[in-house]
Amino acid sequence: GKLMAKINPTNKAVARGMSRVWYWMWGLLELLERFPGQVPDVDITMQVEDTPKVERVVVLKPPKGGPKQHIPYTLGDMKNPPPIIFSAARNPGTIDLLWPLWTMWGEDIPGTGPKTGGFHDPAWEGLLPKIIEAGRSTPWTERKHKNAFWRGAARTSGLRDTLIACSGKPEFRVDASSVQHKTKEGKPIGALDRVGHQYLVYMDGRTFSSAMLPMIPTGALLLFPESPFETLHSRAFRNAGHYLPIDKHAEHLCHNSVEWAEAHPAEAAAKSKAALDWADQNLRMEKVYEYMLHMLQAYAKLQKFKPKPLGKVIGWGDVMKNVKRKRPGTKG
């Protein structure tokens, strides 16, 4: 099979650069190689920004002088069909189609390098088994770091600022600080380094955060507030329920969850192990590629036209010229 793409140059405005586009191309090329002859001919639109794009309502042009009309999309209504866009996330007000995060193949963040950790972690296919192995070899009850741990960019969320303000005060049981790769603020931490912590906190940024994915296999007890955003894997994991909810409106945020876990260590350890086992079963790359194939096959059945060639043929050479990561088995 061939991958053809027309890349919108306005995507250069994406805050973290164009690498997201190219890592999604990487994933599609891998899909074609894994399932030769099985990927159907489809014409799809993908967008790599954090914010979902397809609202549940269609905005109709108003009559002269009148207000705009906001009408919910109706299943089967072909007069006002919604645009069909594959995105990394959606929320209750949007109907984007979910696609695996580009970070499963990579993301080149300005300011990162060989010593920064974090976004310089290996691709997911190699990283996941390492996290799982480390998580299984580090029992929850024997982990040294016993406060709720979080690192990330503070300026993207008021709740993150609140969490950082709680850090270092014994009554809050929080270890949180800001990390900004571009400005070299704070000390980044890689995915494997999180395994030594008993509690890991997830916080949305401006929208979702890709930081949730590498937390799940660590064997830590995961503390998650409610979120309006869902990615492919956050939706599945939240439905599985292997985490402790935290009330983002509560003054102490994580305190009650940590106190509960210390009072019920066996139950807390069981919940953390359940999250690790779930990750081992559901987050492997073969599952990701199976989802991608199924999604495109289902999409093709609904497609009412024969796709025409669009843009240029994309090959491995094009991808490698535009990303920092090297493909396993290649030189350089």
C-alpha positions as CSV (number, residue, x, y, z in Angstrom):
1,G,0.0,0.0,0.0
2,K,0.9,3.6,-0.4
3,L,0.6,6.6,1.9
4,M,-0.2,9.9,0.2
5,A,-0.6,13.1,2.1
6,K,-1.3,16.8,1.6
7,I,0.1,18.6,4.6
8,N,-1.5,21.9,5.5
9,P,1.4,24.4,5.9
10,T,-0.6,26.2,8.6
11,N,0.2,23.3,10.9
12,K,3.6,25.0,11.3
13,A,1.9,27.2,13.8
14,V,1.5,24.2,16.1
15,A,3.3,25.2,19.3
16,R,5.5,22.1,19.5
17,G,6.3,22.0,15.8
18,M,5.6,19.8,12.9
19,S,7.0,16.6,14.3
20,R,3.5,15.5,15.4
21,V,2.5,15.3,11.8
22,W,5.5,13.3,10.8
23,Y,5.2,10.8,13.7
24,W,1.6,10.1,12.7
25,M,2.9,9.5,9.2
26,W,5.4,7.1,10.8
27,G,2.5,5.2,12.4
28,L,0.6,5.0,9.2
29,L,3.7,3.6,7.3
30,E,4.1,1.0,10.1
31,L,0.4,0.1,9.7
32,L,0.8,-0.5,5.9
33,E,3.8,-2.7,6.5
34,R,2.2,-4.8,9.3
35,F,-1.0,-5.4,7.4
36,P,-0.1,-5.7,3.7
37,G,-3.1,-5.7,1.5
38,Q,-5.5,-5.2,4.4
39,V,-5.6,-1.4,4.8
40,P,-8.4,-0.1,2.6
41,D,-8.3,2.9,0.3
42,V,-9.6,5.8,2.4
43,D,-9.5,9.6,2.2
44,I,-9.2,11.0,5.8
45,T,-8.4,14.3,7.5
46,M,-6.2,14.4,10.6
47,Q,-5.4,17.3,12.8
48,V,-2.6,17.4,15.4
49,E,-3.5,20.2,17.7
50,D,-4.4,19.4,21.3
51,T,-7.9,20.9,20.9
52,P,-10.6,18.8,19.3
53,K,-12.3,20.5,16.3
54,V,-15.6,19.0,15.3
55,E,-18.4,20.5,17.4
56,R,-21.6,18.6,18.0
57,V,-23.6,21.4,16.4
58,V,-23.7,22.8,12.9
59,V,-23.7,26.6,12.6
60,L,-26.0,27.7,9.8
61,K,-25.7,31.0,8.1
62,P,-28.3,33.4,9.5
63,P,-30.9,35.1,7.4
64,K,-30.2,38.8,6.8
65,G,-29.9,40.5,10.2
66,G,-30.7,37.3,12.1
67,P,-28.7,35.4,14.7
68,K,-26.6,32.4,13.8
69,Q,-28.4,29.1,14.2
70,H,-26.8,26.3,16.2
71,I,-28.4,23.0,15.3
72,P,-27.2,19.6,16.7
73,Y,-26.0,17.1,14.1
74,T,-28.6,14.4,13.5
75,L,-27.5,10.9,12.7
76,G,-28.2,10.2,9.0
77,D,-28.8,13.9,8.1
78,M,-26.9,14.4,4.9
79,K,-28.0,18.0,4.3
80,N,-25.8,19.2,7.1
81,P,-23.2,16.5,7.7
82,P,-20.4,17.2,10.2
83,P,-16.8,17.2,8.9
84,I,-15.0,14.0,9.7
85,I,-11.7,14.6,11.4
86,F,-9.3,12.2,13.2
87,S,-7.9,13.8,16.4
88,A,-6.0,12.8,19.5
89,A,-8.8,13.8,21.8
90,R,-12.3,15.0,22.1
91,N,-14.7,16.3,24.8
92,P,-18.5,16.1,25.4
93,G,-19.0,19.0,23.0
94,T,-17.1,17.4,20.1
95,I,-17.4,14.4,17.9
96,D,-13.8,14.0,16.5
97,L,-12.8,10.4,15.7
98,L,-10.1,9.2,18.1
99,W,-6.7,8.2,16.8
100,P,-3.7,7.0,18.9
101,L,-1.5,9.7,20.3
102,W,1.5,10.7,18.1
103,T,3.7,10.3,21.2
104,M,3.4,6.5,20.7
105,W,5.9,7.0,17.9
106,G,7.5,10.2,19.1
107,E,7.4,14.0,19.5
108,D,10.3,16.3,19.1
109,I,9.9,19.0,21.8
110,P,11.8,22.3,21.5
111,G,14.4,22.3,24.3
112,T,14.7,18.6,24.8
113,G,17.9,16.6,24.2
114,P,19.8,13.4,25.2
115,K,19.9,14.5,28.9
116,T,16.5,16.0,29.4
117,G,14.4,12.8,30.0
118,G,10.6,13.2,29.6
119,F,9.8,13.6,25.9
120,H,13.2,12.1,25.0
121,D,11.9,8.7,26.2
122,P,12.1,5.9,23.6
123,A,9.1,5.1,21.3
124,W,6.3,3.3,23.1
125,E,7.0,-0.1,21.5
126,G,10.3,-0.2,23.3
127,L,9.4,1.9,26.3
128,L,6.3,0.0,27.5
129,P,8.0,-3.4,28.3
130,K,10.7,-1.5,30.2
131,I,8.2,0.3,32.4
132,I,6.2,-2.9,33.0
133,E,9.3,-4.8,34.0
134,A,10.5,-2.0,36.4
135,G,7.0,-1.7,37.8
136,R,6.7,-5.4,38.5
137,S,10.1,-5.5,40.2
138,T,9.3,-2.6,42.5
139,P,6.5,-3.6,44.9
140,W,4.1,-0.8,45.7
141,T,4.6,-1.1,49.5
142,E,8.4,-0.8,49.1
143,R,8.6,2.4,47.1
144,K,10.6,5.1,48.7
145,H,8.7,8.2,47.5
146,K,5.4,8.4,49.4
147,N,3.9,11.7,48.4
148,A,1.7,12.4,45.4
149,F,4.2,13.1,42.6
150,W,3.6,15.4,39.6
151,R,5.8,17.2,37.0
152,G,4.7,19.2,34.1
153,A,4.2,22.7,32.6
154,A,2.4,24.8,35.2
155,R,1.3,27.7,33.1
156,T,-1.2,25.6,31.1
157,S,-3.7,25.0,34.0
158,G,-4.8,26.8,37.1
159,L,-5.3,23.4,38.8
160,R,-1.6,22.6,38.2
161,D,-0.7,25.9,39.9
162,T,-2.8,24.9,42.9
163,L,-1.1,21.5,43.1
164,I,2.4,23.2,43.0
165,A,1.4,25.6,45.7
166,C,0.6,22.6,47.9
167,S,4.0,21.0,47.4
168,G,6.4,20.7,50.2
169,K,3.8,21.3,52.9
170,P,3.5,18.1,55.0
171,E,-0.3,18.4,55.4
172,F,-0.9,18.3,51.6
173,R,1.3,15.2,50.8
174,V,2.3,16.5,47.4
175,D,5.6,16.7,45.5
176,A,4.9,18.9,42.5
177,S,6.9,21.3,40.4
178,S,6.9,22.9,37.0
179,V,9.1,21.7,34.1
180,Q,9.4,23.8,31.0
181,H,11.7,22.2,28.4
182,K,12.0,25.3,26.2
183,T,13.1,27.6,29.0
184,K,15.0,24.9,30.8
185,E,12.9,25.4,33.9
186,G,12.8,22.6,36.5
187,K,14.3,19.1,36.2
188,P,12.6,16.8,33.7
189,I,12.0,13.2,34.7
190,G,11.8,10.2,32.4
191,A,9.0,7.6,32.4
192,L,11.2,4.9,34.1
193,D,12.1,7.3,36.9
194,R,8.4,7.5,38.0
195,V,8.4,3.9,38.9
196,G,9.9,4.6,42.3
197,H,6.9,6.7,43.4
198,Q,3.9,5.3,45.2
199,Y,1.5,7.9,43.9
200,L,1.4,9.6,40.5
201,V,-1.0,12.5,39.8
202,Y,-2.5,13.2,36.4
203,M,-3.5,16.8,35.5
204,D,-5.0,18.2,32.3
205,G,-3.1,21.0,30.7
206,R,-5.0,23.4,28.4
207,T,-6.8,20.3,27.2
208,F,-5.6,16.7,27.7
209,S,-2.1,15.7,28.6
210,S,-0.1,12.9,26.9
211,A,1.6,12.3,30.3
212,M,-1.2,9.9,31.4
213,L,-0.1,7.1,29.1
214,P,3.3,6.4,30.6
215,M,1.9,6.6,34.1
216,I,-0.4,3.7,33.8
217,P,2.1,0.8,33.6
218,T,4.3,2.1,36.4
219,G,2.6,0.2,39.2
220,A,2.0,3.4,41.1
221,L,-1.4,4.3,42.6
222,L,-2.8,6.8,40.1
223,L,-4.7,9.8,41.3
224,F,-6.9,11.4,38.6
225,P,-9.3,14.3,38.8
226,E,-12.3,14.3,36.4
227,S,-11.6,15.5,32.9
228,P,-13.8,16.6,30.1
229,F,-11.2,15.3,27.6
230,E,-10.7,11.8,26.5
231,T,-8.0,10.2,24.3
232,L,-8.3,6.7,22.9
233,H,-6.5,5.2,25.9
234,S,-7.7,7.5,28.7
235,R,-11.3,6.6,27.8
236,A,-10.6,2.9,28.1
237,F,-8.5,3.2,31.3
238,R,-11.0,5.4,33.1
239,N,-13.7,2.9,32.2
240,A,-11.6,0.2,33.7
241,G,-11.5,2.1,37.0
242,H,-8.0,1.2,38.2
243,Y,-7.2,4.6,39.8
244,L,-8.3,6.8,42.7
245,P,-10.4,9.9,41.8
246,I,-9.4,13.2,43.4
247,D,-11.7,16.1,43.9
248,K,-10.2,19.1,42.0
249,H,-12.5,21.4,44.1
250,A,-11.1,20.1,47.4
251,E,-8.6,22.2,49.2
252,H,-6.2,19.4,49.8
253,L,-6.5,17.7,46.4
254,C,-4.5,14.5,46.9
255,H,-4.4,14.4,50.7
256,N,-7.5,12.3,51.2
257,S,-6.5,9.7,48.6
258,V,-3.0,9.3,50.1
259,E,-4.4,9.0,53.6
260,W,-6.9,6.4,52.4
261,A,-4.1,4.4,50.7
262,E,-1.9,4.4,53.8
263,A,-4.9,3.2,55.9
264,H,-5.7,0.4,53.3
265,P,-2.3,-0.6,51.9
266,A,-3.4,-4.0,50.6
267,E,-6.3,-2.5,48.6
268,A,-4.0,0.3,47.3
269,A,-1.4,-2.2,46.2
270,A,-4.1,-4.3,44.5
271,K,-5.4,-1.3,42.6
272,S,-1.9,-0.2,41.5
273,K,-1.2,-3.8,40.3
274,A,-4.5,-3.9,38.4
275,A,-3.5,-0.7,36.5
276,L,-0.2,-2.3,35.6
277,D,-1.8,-5.6,34.5
278,W,-4.4,-3.6,32.4
279,A,-1.6,-1.7,30.7
280,D,0.3,-5.0,30.0
281,Q,-2.8,-6.3,28.3
282,N,-4.2,-3.3,26.5
283,L,-1.4,-0.8,25.8
284,R,0.9,-2.9,23.6
285,M,1.5,-1.7,20.1
286,E,0.0,-4.7,18.4
287,K,-3.3,-3.6,20.1
288,V,-2.8,0.0,18.8
289,Y,-2.2,-1.2,15.2
290,E,-5.2,-3.5,15.4
291,Y,-7.4,-0.5,16.4
292,M,-6.0,1.6,13.6
293,L,-6.7,-1.1,11.0
294,H,-10.3,-1.7,12.4
295,M,-11.0,2.0,12.4
296,L,-9.9,2.5,8.8
297,Q,-11.8,-0.6,7.6
298,A,-15.0,0.5,9.3
299,Y,-14.5,4.0,7.8
300,A,-14.0,2.6,4.4
301,K,-17.4,0.8,4.6
302,L,-19.1,4.1,5.1
303,Q,-17.2,5.9,2.4
304,K,-19.4,6.6,-0.5
305,F,-16.8,7.5,-3.1
306,K,-13.6,6.1,-4.5
307,P,-10.6,8.1,-3.1
308,K,-8.5,9.9,-5.7
309,P,-4.7,10.4,-5.2
310,L,-4.1,13.5,-3.1
311,G,-0.8,15.3,-2.4
312,K,2.5,13.4,-2.7
313,V,3.6,9.8,-1.8
314,I,5.1,9.7,1.7
315,G,7.9,7.2,2.3
316,W,10.3,6.5,5.1
317,G,12.8,8.9,3.7
318,D,10.3,11.8,4.0
319,V,9.6,10.9,7.6
320,M,13.2,10.5,8.6
321,K,14.1,13.9,7.2
322,N,11.6,15.6,9.5
323,V,12.0,13.8,12.8
324,K,14.9,13.4,15.3
325,R,14.1,9.8,16.2
326,K,15.9,7.0,14.3
327,R,13.9,3.9,13.1
328,P,15.1,0.7,14.8
329,G,17.3,-1.3,12.5
330,T,18.5,1.7,10.5
331,K,21.9,3.4,10.5
332,G,22.5,6.8,12.0
